[in-house]
Amino acid sequence: MHATLTRHATAAGPRWALDGRYLPPDFALGGWLGQPAGAMAPPSLPIGEAATAPLLAPIEDGQEAWASGVTYLSSRMAREAESQSRDVYQKVYGAERPELFFKASGWRVMGHGQPIRIRADSAWNVPEPELVLLLDAAGRIVGYTTGNDVSSRSIEGENPLYLPQAKVYDGACALGPGIRLCPPEAMRDLPVALDIVRGGARAFAGNTRSSRMKRGLEELAAYLFRELHFPQGAFLFTGTGIVPGEDFTLQAGDVVRIDIDGLVLENPVQ
C-alpha cells in the first residue's frame, strides 16, 4: 500500500495528515518537496491523533497547479469538433512539444466536497477528470492526486487564444481527496472513471486508463521544469481521456465524481 497525505481544516489552521493521522503542525508540503535531497519517500515524522477535521484541497496557498492539454486521442478529437481552428489541435497532438498551461494558484483550488463552478458567460461547460502529478522541486514525480480541470468548451472553441478564460476562473480547479505517494511506475495504467449525477440520476459516465495517454509522465514533467523553477514543488494535470459529447453541459446542482484507482474526488456544481 502507498502512503496518502491529506490536508485538513482544523481550528488552528490547515494541517497535514499521513494515512489518516496528523503530522506535526509545522509540517509543510512545500518545505518537504523543496528538500535538497528531494521528496522521494513519505515524511519520517511523528504521527499524532486521528485526522477528523474536514478535508481541504491537498495543495498549499503558495503552490501552483499547471495542466497539460491534448494528451489523449479522444481529447484531440473533441477539441477538433468544438473548434473553428481544428488544425491547431492536430498539430499539438503530434508535436514534440506538449501543450502546457497555468491552471490555478493553490489558494484558488477546491477540495473534496467543495463546490466547483461554471462560467456565467459560457454555454458549454464540462468537467475534465485527470491524473495529477505531484512534483518535487527537482521535477521528480513523487505521487499523484485526482483532479478536475473544469473547462468552458464554448469559449475555447471560439478561439484557442481564449484558453486562459476557458480554464482559469474561480471554481475551475479541484484536487483531492489526498495525495497518494508512489513512483511513476505505479501510475502508468491506472483506471480513471467519471460519473455526473443530476437530480439523483446518472447524467453521464465514462472511463479510461492512464496508459492510453500519448505523452509520458516524465516527459510532461520535464517540459514543465525546462524554464520554470518551483521551489515548493508543483502539481501537473496530465490531460483528460473522458470527454462528454456536444449534447452535454454541466448544470448547477450536478455532482461530479472522479475516481482514479479508488482515490475519489467529488464536487457539487454551482
C-alpha positions in Angstrom: 0.0 0.0 0.0 1.1 3.5 -0.8 1.0 6.2 1.9 -1.5 9.0 1.5 -1.2 12.7 2.5 -4.4 14.7 3.3 -4.9 18.3 4.4 -7.5 19.3 6.9 -9.2 22.4 8.2 -8.5 22.4 11.9 -9.4 25.1 14.4 -5.7 26.1 14.5 -5.5 26.3 10.7 -4.7 23.8 7.8 -2.8 20.7 9.0 -1.4 17.7 7.1 -2.0 14.1 7.9 -0.4 10.9 6.8 -2.6 7.8 6.4 -5.3 9.4 8.5 -3.2 10.7 11.4 -2.0 14.2 11.9 1.6 15.1 11.1 3.3 17.8 13.3 1.7 21.2 13.0 4.8 22.7 11.4 4.9 20.2 8.5 4.6 21.9 5.2 4.2 20.1 1.9 6.2 22.8 0.1 9.1 22.5 2.5 9.2 18.7 2.2 9.1 18.9 -1.6 11.9 21.5 -1.5 14.4 19.4 0.4 17.8 19.3 -1.3 17.7 15.5 -1.4 14.2 15.6 -2.9 11.0 14.1 -1.6 11.5 10.5 -2.6 9.9 8.9 0.5 7.0 9.6 2.8 7.7 12.1 5.6 9.5 10.4 8.5 7.9 12.4 11.3 6.0 11.6 14.5 2.3 10.7 13.9 -0.4 12.2 16.1 -4.1 11.7 16.7 -6.6 10.6 14.1 -7.3 13.3 11.5 -11.1 14.1 11.8 -11.3 17.7 10.6 -12.9 18.4 7.2 -10.7 17.9 4.1 -9.1 20.7 2.2 -7.5 20.6 -1.2 -4.1 18.9 -0.8 -2.2 21.9 -2.1 -0.7 24.9 -0.1 -1.6 28.5 -0.9 1.9 29.3 -2.4 2.0 26.3 -4.7 0.8 26.2 -8.3 -1.2 23.8 -10.4 -0.4 23.5 -14.1 -2.0 21.5 -16.8 -1.3 19.5 -20.0 -3.7 19.5 -23.0 -4.5 17.1 -25.8 -2.6 14.2 -24.4 -5.3 11.6 -25.3 -6.7 10.9 -28.8 -10.2 11.4 -27.5 -9.3 14.9 -26.3 -7.8 15.8 -29.6 -10.9 14.7 -31.5 -13.2 16.6 -29.1 -11.2 19.8 -29.4 -11.3 19.5 -33.2 -15.1 19.1 -33.1 -15.6 22.2 -31.0 -13.0 24.5 -32.6 -13.1 26.8 -35.5 -9.3 26.2 -35.7 -9.1 22.4 -35.8 -5.6 22.1 -37.2 -4.2 23.6 -34.0 -5.2 20.5 -32.0 -4.0 18.1 -34.7 -0.6 19.8 -34.7 -0.2 19.9 -30.9 -1.2 16.2 -30.5 1.5 15.1 -32.9 4.2 17.7 -32.0 7.3 17.0 -30.0 6.4 19.9 -27.5 3.3 19.3 -25.4 0.7 21.9 -24.6 1.2 23.2 -21.0 -0.7 26.0 -19.3 -1.2 27.5 -15.9 -4.3 26.3 -14.1 -4.5 27.7 -10.6 -2.7 29.1 -7.6 -3.0 26.9 -4.6 -5.4 29.2 -2.7 -7.9 29.0 -5.6 -8.1 25.2 -5.7 -11.3 23.5 -4.4 -11.0 20.3 -2.3 -13.2 17.2 -2.0 -16.8 18.2 -1.2 -16.2 21.8 -2.1 -18.2 23.5 -4.9 -16.9 23.9 -8.4 -18.4 26.5 -10.8 -19.4 27.0 -14.4 -18.9 30.4 -16.0 -22.0 32.5 -16.5 -20.8 33.7 -19.9 -20.3 30.1 -21.3 -23.0 27.9 -22.8 -21.0 24.7 -22.9 -19.1 23.6 -19.7 -17.6 20.2 -18.8 -15.5 18.5 -16.1 -12.2 17.1 -17.2 -11.1 14.1 -15.0 -7.3 13.9 -14.8 -4.4 12.2 -13.1 -2.5 15.0 -11.4 1.2 14.5 -10.7 2.9 15.8 -7.6 6.4 17.0 -8.5 9.2 17.9 -6.0 11.5 21.0 -6.5 13.8 18.9 -8.7 10.9 18.0 -11.1 10.7 14.4 -9.9 7.3 12.6 -9.7 6.7 11.6 -6.1 2.9 11.0 -6.1 -0.4 11.8 -7.6 -3.9 13.0 -6.8 -7.3 13.2 -8.6 -8.1 16.4 -10.4 -10.9 18.2 -12.2 -9.9 20.6 -14.8 -13.3 22.3 -15.2 -13.5 23.9 -18.7 -15.7 26.2 -20.7 -15.6 24.5 -24.1 -17.7 27.1 -25.9 -15.1 29.8 -25.0 -12.0 27.7 -26.0 -13.9 26.6 -29.2 -14.5 30.1 -30.3 -10.8 30.9 -30.3 -7.8 28.9 -28.9 -6.4 32.2 -27.6 -9.2 32.3 -25.2 -7.9 29.2 -23.4 -7.0 31.2 -20.1 -10.6 32.4 -19.8 -11.9 28.9 -20.5 -9.6 27.2 -18.0 -8.7 29.8 -15.3 -11.5 31.3 -13.2 -13.0 30.9 -9.7 -14.1 27.3 -9.0 -12.5 25.9 -12.1 -9.9 23.6 -10.4 -10.4 20.8 -7.9 -7.9 18.4 -6.3 -8.3 15.6 -3.8 -9.2 14.0 -1.6 -5.5 13.4 -0.9 -2.1 12.6 -2.4 -1.0 9.0 -3.0 2.7 8.9 -2.6 4.3 6.5 -5.1 6.7 6.3 -8.0 5.7 7.0 -11.6 5.8 3.3 -12.4 2.7 2.8 -10.2 0.8 5.4 -12.3 1.2 4.1 -15.8 -2.0 2.1 -16.1 -4.5 3.5 -13.6 -8.3 3.3 -14.1 -10.0 6.7 -14.4 -13.8 7.0 -14.1 -16.2 9.9 -14.3 -19.8 10.0 -13.0 -22.1 13.0 -13.1 -25.3 12.9 -11.1 -28.2 15.2 -11.9 -31.4 15.2 -9.8 -30.4 11.9 -8.2 -29.9 10.1 -11.6 -26.7 9.5 -13.6 -26.4 12.1 -16.3 -23.1 10.9 -17.8 -20.5 8.3 -17.1 -17.2 7.4 -18.8 -13.9 5.7 -18.1 -10.4 5.4 -19.5 -6.9 4.4 -18.3 -3.8 6.4 -17.9 -2.0 4.0 -20.2 -4.0 5.5 -23.1 -2.1 8.8 -22.8 0.1 9.6 -25.7 2.7 11.5 -23.6 4.9 10.0 -21.0 4.5 11.3 -17.4 8.2 12.1 -17.1 8.1 13.8 -20.5 5.3 16.2 -19.3 7.2 16.9 -16.0 10.4 17.6 -17.8 8.8 20.1 -20.2 7.2 22.0 -17.3 10.5 22.3 -15.5 12.5 23.3 -18.6 12.4 27.1 -17.9 10.4 27.3 -14.7 11.6 27.0 -11.1 9.2 25.5 -8.5 11.0 25.8 -5.1 7.9 24.3 -3.3 7.2 21.7 -5.9 4.2 21.7 -8.3 1.1 19.9 -9.4 0.6 18.9 -13.0 -2.6 17.8 -14.6 -1.9 15.3 -17.3 -4.9 15.7 -19.6 -8.3 14.1 -20.0 -9.3 11.0 -21.8 -13.0 11.3 -21.0 -14.9 14.0 -22.9 -18.7 14.3 -22.7 -20.4 14.8 -26.1 -21.6 18.1 -27.6 -25.1 17.4 -26.2 -23.9 17.6 -22.6 -23.2 20.6 -20.4 -22.8 20.9 -16.7 -25.6 22.5 -14.7 -25.9 24.0 -11.3 -26.8 21.2 -8.8 -24.9 18.5 -10.6 -22.4 16.4 -8.6 -19.2 15.4 -10.3 -17.4 12.2 -9.1 -14.0 11.3 -10.4 -12.4 8.0 -9.3 -8.7 7.2 -10.0 -8.0 3.8 -8.7 -10.0 4.4 -5.5 -8.9 8.0 -4.9 -12.3 9.6 -5.2 -12.9 13.4 -5.7 -16.5 14.6 -5.5 -17.7 18.1 -6.0 -21.1 19.8 -6.4 -21.6 22.3 -9.2 -22.6 25.9 -8.6 
